[in-house]
Amino acid sequence: MDENFQSETDVLRFDVEPDYRMYLMNYPVRVYFAYPLTGLTNEQRQLSSEMRQAARIALEESSVHCFDVYDPSEVTQPGSPHEPFEVYCIDHQRVEASDVVFFFVFGPSTGMGMEAQIAAEATVPRVVISPKGFEITRMFLGAPSRKLAEIRFERPIEITQALRTQVDEIGSAASESRRRRDQANKHAFKNIGRRILKRRILRGITLQQLADQTDQTPEWLQRLEGNPAAARPMSFPLFLRMSSVLAIEAEFDDDLEGLSAKILDKELSPTMRSSLDSLRMSRG
């Protein structure tokens, strides 16, 4: 591994003016590397390593953007001590929080297919890199994420060459996507996890009961209730199902320019309504 890469969170370094480099490091373009990890042959492992290193070289050379690369093989690789649910949570949050996902497609991968769907639901754009002649599934190609670039290569060095001509444009597009996404998420579903938790307690519904009625795991619902970053990209169908169970009415709020969740107070007893008012006051 290149000496500049000491951990999965290292920011790529390059020779630019110190003040400008500091600015870029404060606002890096967050990149997630997605690729097959399980059941690879030695030849596929070698190809995977060469593809990713070729991409890193081009990202490192950009004088316009600083790229912060997250590589799951350095954290949740096969054989790591993480439980399956931990791997899902870590990778889910990393994909959702990224500015662009680089998909290195050279073999079948159920994990990469899930990462593609997570990116699509979180409106994170993507870059697709694959060997010439390799047939990519139509399901993957049809994912609605905006594609910033597609690179086909015969030799890994061609990845570096192709990215060099596009890396600045990719960085700018990814940064603009993040700005728009952050702006849209500023009010939408604000504190929704906390609201769901309060409503579940008021209605006397356990996590297991809510899980049974929404076809989710209790662990995932608990994460949504307690982690704002996890709750923000919650799927709309799941939100609607929880709203039905918890008697939460979803509506668009023109004042907040986003989606809000309103409790149906008419179903509450006077005591519960008083408790809810206290919770609202503490929130405000």
C-alpha positions as CSV (number, residue, x, y, z in Angstrom):
1,M,0.0,0.0,0.0
2,D,1.2,3.5,-0.8
3,E,2.9,5.1,2.2
4,N,0.4,8.0,2.1
5,F,-2.4,5.7,3.0
6,Q,-2.1,4.9,6.7
7,S,-5.8,4.2,7.5
8,E,-9.2,4.1,5.8
9,T,-9.9,7.7,6.8
10,D,-6.6,9.2,5.5
11,V,-7.1,12.1,3.2
12,L,-5.2,11.8,-0.1
13,R,-2.2,14.2,-0.2
14,F,-0.7,16.1,-3.1
15,D,1.6,19.0,-3.7
16,V,-0.4,22.3,-3.7
17,E,-0.1,25.5,-1.7
18,P,-0.3,24.8,2.0
19,D,-3.3,27.2,2.7
20,Y,-5.2,25.8,-0.3
21,R,-4.4,22.2,0.7
22,M,-5.7,22.9,4.2
23,Y,-9.0,24.3,2.8
24,L,-9.4,21.2,0.6
25,M,-8.7,18.8,3.5
26,N,-11.4,20.6,5.5
27,Y,-13.9,19.9,2.7
28,P,-12.9,16.6,1.1
29,V,-14.9,14.7,-1.5
30,R,-15.9,11.5,0.3
31,V,-15.4,8.5,-1.8
32,Y,-16.7,4.9,-1.1
33,F,-15.0,2.1,-2.9
34,A,-17.5,-0.7,-3.7
35,Y,-16.3,-4.0,-5.1
36,P,-16.6,-7.8,-4.6
37,L,-14.9,-9.0,-1.4
38,T,-16.1,-12.6,-0.8
39,G,-15.2,-15.8,-2.6
40,L,-12.6,-14.2,-4.9
41,T,-9.8,-16.2,-6.7
42,N,-6.2,-15.0,-6.2
43,E,-6.4,-13.6,-9.7
44,Q,-9.5,-11.6,-8.9
45,R,-8.0,-10.3,-5.7
46,Q,-4.9,-9.1,-7.6
47,L,-7.1,-7.4,-10.2
48,S,-9.2,-5.8,-7.5
49,S,-6.1,-4.4,-5.8
50,E,-4.7,-3.0,-9.0
51,M,-8.0,-1.4,-10.0
52,R,-8.4,0.4,-6.7
53,Q,-4.7,1.5,-6.7
54,A,-5.0,2.9,-10.2
55,A,-8.1,4.9,-9.2
56,R,-6.3,6.2,-6.0
57,I,-3.4,7.5,-8.1
58,A,-5.7,9.6,-10.3
59,L,-7.6,10.9,-7.2
60,E,-4.4,11.8,-5.5
61,E,-3.2,13.9,-8.4
62,S,-6.1,16.2,-8.5
63,S,-5.1,19.8,-7.7
64,V,-8.8,20.9,-7.5
65,H,-10.2,18.5,-5.0
66,C,-9.1,16.5,-2.0
67,F,-10.6,13.0,-1.9
68,D,-11.2,11.1,1.3
69,V,-11.4,7.4,0.3
70,Y,-13.2,4.7,2.4
71,D,-12.3,1.2,1.5
72,P,-14.4,-1.5,3.3
73,S,-11.7,-4.1,2.9
74,E,-9.7,-2.2,5.6
75,V,-12.6,-2.4,8.1
76,T,-15.2,-5.0,7.4
77,Q,-13.2,-7.5,5.2
78,P,-14.2,-11.2,5.3
79,G,-12.9,-12.7,8.5
80,S,-13.2,-9.4,10.5
81,P,-14.7,-9.7,14.0
82,H,-17.8,-7.8,13.0
83,E,-21.2,-9.5,13.2
84,P,-23.3,-9.4,10.0
85,F,-25.6,-6.7,11.4
86,E,-22.5,-4.6,12.3
87,V,-21.2,-4.9,8.8
88,Y,-24.5,-3.8,7.3
89,C,-24.8,-0.8,9.6
90,I,-21.2,0.3,9.0
91,D,-21.2,0.0,5.3
92,H,-24.8,1.4,5.0
93,Q,-23.8,4.5,6.8
94,R,-20.6,4.9,4.9
95,V,-22.3,4.6,1.5
96,E,-25.1,7.0,2.6
97,A,-22.6,9.6,3.9
98,S,-20.4,9.4,0.8
99,D,-20.4,12.0,-2.0
100,V,-19.7,9.5,-4.7
101,V,-19.4,5.7,-4.9
102,F,-16.8,4.1,-7.1
103,F,-18.0,0.7,-8.2
104,F,-15.3,-1.7,-9.4
105,V,-17.3,-4.3,-11.2
106,F,-15.3,-7.5,-12.2
107,G,-17.3,-10.3,-10.7
108,P,-20.6,-11.2,-9.0
109,S,-21.3,-9.6,-5.6
110,T,-24.5,-9.5,-3.6
111,G,-22.9,-6.9,-1.3
112,M,-22.1,-4.5,-4.1
113,G,-25.6,-4.9,-5.4
114,M,-26.9,-3.8,-2.0
115,E,-24.4,-0.9,-1.9
116,A,-25.8,0.2,-5.3
117,Q,-29.3,0.2,-4.0
118,I,-28.3,2.1,-0.8
119,A,-26.6,4.7,-2.9
120,A,-29.6,5.1,-5.2
121,E,-32.0,5.6,-2.3
122,A,-29.6,8.1,-0.7
123,T,-29.2,9.9,-4.0
124,V,-25.5,9.5,-4.1
125,P,-24.0,9.5,-7.6
126,R,-21.6,6.8,-8.8
127,V,-18.7,6.0,-11.0
128,V,-18.6,2.5,-12.7
129,I,-15.2,0.9,-13.6
130,S,-15.0,-2.6,-15.2
131,P,-12.8,-4.6,-17.6
132,K,-13.7,-4.5,-21.3
133,G,-15.9,-7.4,-22.2
134,F,-17.1,-8.0,-18.7
135,E,-20.9,-8.3,-18.8
136,I,-22.5,-6.2,-16.1
137,T,-26.1,-7.1,-15.0
138,R,-28.9,-5.0,-16.3
139,M,-30.2,-4.7,-12.8
140,F,-27.1,-3.0,-11.7
141,L,-26.9,-0.8,-14.8
142,G,-30.5,0.2,-14.3
143,A,-30.0,1.6,-10.8
144,P,-31.3,5.2,-10.8
145,S,-28.1,6.8,-9.3
146,R,-26.6,9.4,-11.5
147,K,-23.6,8.1,-13.3
148,L,-20.7,10.6,-13.3
149,A,-18.4,8.4,-15.4
150,E,-18.0,4.9,-16.8
151,I,-14.6,3.5,-17.5
152,R,-13.9,0.3,-19.4
153,F,-10.3,-0.9,-19.4
154,E,-8.0,-3.7,-20.6
155,R,-5.1,-2.8,-18.3
156,P,-5.5,-1.2,-14.9
157,I,-3.2,1.7,-15.9
158,E,-6.0,2.8,-18.3
159,I,-8.1,3.5,-15.2
160,T,-5.6,6.1,-14.1
161,Q,-5.3,7.6,-17.6
162,A,-9.1,7.9,-18.0
163,L,-9.7,9.3,-14.5
164,R,-7.1,11.9,-14.9
165,T,-9.2,13.6,-17.6
166,Q,-12.4,13.4,-15.5
167,V,-11.4,13.5,-11.9
168,D,-11.9,17.3,-11.4
169,E,-15.3,17.2,-13.1
170,I,-16.3,14.2,-10.9
171,G,-15.1,15.9,-7.8
172,S,-17.1,19.1,-8.6
173,A,-20.3,17.1,-9.5
174,A,-20.0,15.1,-6.3
175,S,-19.5,18.2,-4.2
176,E,-22.5,19.9,-5.7
177,S,-24.6,16.7,-5.2
178,R,-23.6,16.8,-1.5
179,R,-24.6,20.5,-1.2
180,R,-28.0,19.8,-2.7
181,R,-28.5,16.7,-0.6
182,D,-27.6,18.4,2.6
183,Q,-29.9,21.3,1.8
184,A,-32.8,18.9,1.2
185,N,-32.1,17.0,4.4
186,K,-31.8,20.0,6.5
187,H,-35.4,19.9,7.6
188,A,-36.9,16.7,6.1
189,F,-37.4,14.0,8.7
190,K,-35.7,16.2,11.3
191,N,-35.5,14.3,14.6
192,I,-37.7,11.6,13.1
193,G,-36.0,8.8,15.0
194,R,-36.7,10.6,18.3
195,R,-40.3,11.2,17.4
196,I,-40.8,7.6,16.5
197,L,-39.3,6.5,19.8
198,K,-41.6,8.8,21.8
199,R,-44.6,7.7,19.9
200,R,-43.8,4.0,20.3
201,I,-43.4,4.5,24.1
202,L,-46.7,6.5,24.3
203,R,-48.5,3.7,22.5
204,G,-46.9,1.0,24.6
205,I,-45.5,-0.8,21.6
206,T,-42.3,-2.8,22.0
207,L,-39.5,-2.8,19.5
208,Q,-40.3,-6.5,18.7
209,Q,-44.0,-5.6,18.1
210,L,-43.0,-2.8,15.8
211,A,-40.5,-5.0,14.0
212,D,-43.2,-7.7,13.5
213,Q,-45.6,-5.2,12.0
214,T,-43.1,-3.6,9.7
215,D,-41.1,-6.7,8.7
216,Q,-37.8,-5.3,10.0
217,T,-35.4,-6.4,12.7
218,P,-35.6,-4.9,16.2
219,E,-31.9,-4.0,16.0
220,W,-32.4,-1.9,12.8
221,L,-35.5,-0.1,14.3
222,Q,-33.5,0.6,17.4
223,R,-30.8,2.1,15.3
224,L,-33.2,4.3,13.4
225,E,-34.6,5.6,16.7
226,G,-31.3,6.4,18.2
227,N,-29.1,7.4,15.3
228,P,-30.1,10.5,13.3
229,A,-27.6,9.6,10.5
230,A,-29.3,6.2,10.1
231,A,-32.9,7.6,10.2
232,R,-32.3,10.3,7.6
233,P,-32.1,8.0,4.6
234,M,-34.9,5.7,5.9
235,S,-37.0,4.4,3.0
236,F,-40.4,6.0,2.5
237,P,-42.3,2.7,2.5
238,L,-40.8,1.8,5.9
239,F,-41.7,5.3,7.2
240,L,-45.3,4.9,6.0
241,R,-45.6,1.4,7.6
242,M,-44.3,2.7,10.9
243,S,-46.6,5.7,10.7
244,S,-49.5,3.4,10.2
245,V,-48.6,1.4,13.3
246,L,-47.8,4.4,15.5
247,A,-50.6,6.6,14.2
248,I,-48.2,9.3,12.8
249,E,-49.6,11.4,10.0
250,A,-47.0,12.5,7.3
251,E,-47.5,15.8,5.6
252,F,-45.5,18.4,3.7
253,D,-44.8,21.5,5.7
254,D,-44.5,24.5,3.5
255,D,-43.0,26.6,6.3
256,L,-40.2,24.1,6.9
257,E,-40.0,23.2,3.2
258,G,-39.8,19.5,4.1
259,L,-41.7,16.5,5.3
260,S,-42.9,16.5,8.9
261,A,-44.5,13.9,11.1
262,K,-47.6,14.9,13.0
263,I,-49.0,12.9,15.9
264,L,-52.7,12.2,15.7
265,D,-53.6,13.6,19.1
266,K,-57.2,12.6,18.9
267,E,-56.3,9.0,19.6
268,L,-54.5,9.9,22.9
269,S,-56.0,10.0,26.3
270,P,-55.8,13.3,28.3
271,T,-52.9,11.9,30.3
272,M,-51.0,10.8,27.2
273,R,-51.7,14.1,25.5
274,S,-50.3,15.9,28.5
275,S,-47.1,13.8,28.4
276,L,-46.8,14.4,24.7
277,D,-47.1,18.1,25.2
278,S,-44.3,17.9,27.7
279,L,-42.1,16.1,25.2
280,R,-42.8,18.6,22.6
281,M,-41.9,21.5,24.9
282,S,-38.6,19.8,25.8
283,R,-37.9,19.4,22.1
284,G,-38.6,23.0,21.4
